[in-house]
Amino acid sequence: MQLTLGNLFLATLSAFATGIYGISIRHPNYGTLASAAALNSGITAATFFGLREYAISPLLASTLPWLQYVRRRHELAVDPSSLTPAPLSWSEKRTQKLLDSGLSGAATGAILRGWKSGPAAMLPGAITTSTICILLQYAFNEAGIARLKYLAEQQCTPDESASLMERAMGSFGLRRISDEEYLETMIKQRAAHLKRIQVLERDVIDRRDVDRDTPLTK
């Protein structure tokens, strides 16, 4: 499902970008250009992701001793006897699937370029596509790291803001009170209000009694 969505996204993005470019240069057949770009991108993406997810990555995960592949074997329960890998580091996150994408890109470039231009174009196509895929995968990994760091900073921001607010209040002689202190203050205020109400009720009753006892004058 994820592969299908990825292919559709890339095909749509390619068609949109090509269509905008065709309109900007006033190409008479910009619709045809966009359709061809979508088809080519869809074929390329399907070949690349299919090779990586169903051939290259499983092969590397089952054979290589590097930490990221040991981690994958552990996550997939391929090697239950292996020790639990250490937490994922930033350097490991940066190199995640670089080899997978490079090999898949090389195979994709060789297949598609060889199919379109003959065997002589397979090696240049493999090198070019592999380089592009490695760079894109590295950029994707860096974006993931930036997102994680941003989320971590967002989680720390409320506490830091609260401490800054408390220091600012303290400079004016104010302090934050706890829920228990606030409740105690409200109880005292309620008791004072009830006492005041009782005094006012007695005053009203006394005035009524005085009014009844006072004779009317003509």
N, C-alpha and C positions, 0 to 999 in steps of 0.2 A: 504493500500500500504506500509506504514512504517513497519507494523508488518511483512508483507511478506519479505521485504528487510532485516529486522532484523533477521528473521529466516534463510534466505539464507546465511547471513553473518556468523552467528554462526555455521551453519552446515558446511560451507566451511572452516572456521577457524579450527573447530574441526577435519575435515577430513585431512586438511593440517598438523596440528600438530601431529595427530596420524600416518599419513603416514611417516612423517619425523622420528618419533620415531621408527616405524617399520623398516624403512631402516637402522637406526643407529644400531639397535640390530640384523640386518640381519634376520628379521622374514620372512619366506618363503611366507606368505600370507598377506603382509603388505597392499595390495590393498583391501583385504576383511576387514581388521581391519579398514582402513580409511572409507570404505563405511558404516560399522556398526556404527562407531563413528558419521558420518554425519547423519545417520538415527536417532540415539538416541538423538543427539543434536537438530535435527529438531523437533522431537516429544516433547522434553522437553521445547524448546523455544516456540513452538506453544501453548503448554498447559499453560505455565507461562504467556506469554504476552496476550493470549486470556482471561485468568481469570482476569488478572490485569486491562486490558483496557476496558473490556466489562462487568465485574461483580464487582470486588472489588473496583476499583477507583470510578465508578459511585455511588456505595452504600455509600462509605465513604464521597464523596463530597456532597451527598444529606442529610446526617444525622449528621455528626460530627460538633461541633462548633469551631474547631480549626482554626487559621488564614489561613493556607494554603488551607483548604477546603472552607472557606468563600470566599477566593480569586477565587477559581475555580468556585464556584457558580456564582460569579459576572462576571467572564470572559465568562461563558457559558450562562449568562442571565437566569439562573435557578431561581434566587431570585433577581429580579430587584429592589426591595424595600431596599435591603441592602446597607449600606454606602460603598463608594469606599475604599478598603483596603489601608493601608499605603504602601509606597514603599517596595519592597522586600529587606529584610536584609540578611546579610551573614549567620547568624544562621538559618534563615528560609530556605535559599538556601541549607544549609548542611543537613537539615532534610527533604528536599523535597522528597516525595514518599517513605520514609523509611518504613512507616507502610504498604503502599500499596504493596511494594515489599516483605515485610516480610510475610504478610498474603497470598499473591499469591504464594510465595515460599513454605510455609507450605502446602497449598492445593495441589500444584504440586507434592511435595515430597511424601505426603501421598497417592495421587492417583497412581503415577507411582510405588512407592515401594510396595504398597499394591497389585497392579496388577501383579507385577513380583514375589514378595516373600510372599504374603499372608498378612492377617490383622495384624499379630504380628509386621510386619516391618513398618506399617503406621506411628506410633508415632516417632520412630527414624528417619525415612525418612523426616517427616515434620520438626522436629527440625533441622536436619542437613541442609536441603535445605533452610529453612527459614533464618538460620544464614548466609549461603553463599550469599543469595540474598540481605540481609541487608548490608553486607560488600561490595558487588559489587556496590550496589546503592549508598552507602556512598562514595566509591572511585570515582564513576561517578560524583557525586555532587561536590566533591573536585576538580576534573579535570575541571569541568565547572567554578568553582570559580577562579582557577588558570588561565584559559583562559581569563576570564573577566578582571582580574587584569593585565595580560600581555597586553591586548589590551588597557587598560587605560594608562599603562605606555608608550606604543608606541605612543599614542596620545599626551602625555606630553613631550616626548623626543625632537621633533623638536624645540619647544619653548625654552627648556633648552639649547639645542645645540646652538641656535641662540644667546641667552644671553651670553653664554661662549665665542662665537666667537666675539661678540661685545666688551666684556671686554678685550679679547686678543688684538684686534685691537686698543682699547683705550690705552693700555699700550705702543704702538708704536706711539701714537699721531694720529692715524687714527680713522675715524668714518664712520658709514654707512650713505649714503645720501639718501634722499627720491627721488621718481620718479620725482617730480616737480623740485627739485634741479638739478637732472641729465639732465632733458629736457632743463632747462635754460642754463646749461653749454654747451650742444650740440648746442643750438642756437647761443651762443656767438662764439663758435668755427667755426660754419658755416659762420657767418658774417665775421670773421677774414679771413677765407679761400677765401671767395668771394672778399674781398677787395684786398687780395694778388693777386688773379687771374686778377683783373682789372689792377693792377700795372704792372704785367708781360705782359698783352696784350698791354698796352701803350708803354712799352719798346720795344716790338717786332715791333709795328707800327713805332716808331721813328727810329729804326735801318733800316727798309725798306726804309723810306723816305731819310735817309742819304745815303744809298747805291744808290738810284736812282739819287740823286743830285751830287754825286761824279763822275767826268769824268774818263773814263778808261785811263790808261797810257800805252804807248807803250814801 
